[in-house]
Amino acid sequence: MNILIRACLRGEFSCFFKGSKETYLHFGYDYYMYFGSQINLDLNKIKFPEKIFIEENFPSPYMDIKRSNKAWL
């Protein structure tokens, strides 16, 4: 997974990871990582690295918003 993420961020190729409950992970041309899910997440219980920026409730501009619109990260 680490190799795939690095290759996506380097622009070597693009991919879109998709899971159950409308969960997805992908990288945009803006070098942001987009994660979305129908699962309600309590972000206060998740430990993130100090220098990471989290924008809550911001849907990916690269996908069909009608299909999945809850718990954007």
N, C-alpha and C positions, 0 to 999 in steps of 0.2 A: 504494500500500500504506500509506503514511504517513497519508493521509486516512482510510482505512478503520479503521486502528488507533485513531486519535484519536476517531473517531465511536463506536467500540465502547466505549472507556474513558469517554466522556461519557454513555453510556447511550442514545444516539440510535437504535441498533439493535444486534442481535447477529449474529454470523456465526461459522462454524466452517470453517476452512481445512483441507483434507484432501489428502494427497499419497500417493505410493507408499510401500510398506513400512510401512504403518500410521502414517505421519507425519501429525501434526496440529498445529494452532496455533489456540488460541481464548482468549477472555477470560472470566473468571468474574464473578459479581456482587461478588466480593471484590476486584476490580480486579487480580487476579493474571493474568499471562499464562501459559498452560499449553502446553507443547511436549512432544510424545512421539514416539517413533520406535522401530522395531525395529533401527535402526542403532546400533551401539556407538560412543559418542562419547568422545573423550579431552578432557575439559573443561580440562585443563591446557594444551592447545595453542590454546585459543580465548581471544582477548582480549575481556574484558567491560569495560564502563564501571566506574569505581571504585565508584559508589554503587548498583550493582545487586546484588540478593540472589538467590542461586541455591540452590534447595532440590533436591538430587538425590534420585532414586528416590522421588518423591512423585507418585503418580498423580492425575490430575484427578478431583475428586469429581463432575464434571458429565458424565462419559461412562461407558459400559459398560466396566468394567475387564477383563472376560473377553476382549474383542476385542484389546486391546493392553496388554502389561504389561512391556515391557522399555525400558530407557534413558529413563526419565522425567526431565524437566528442569523 
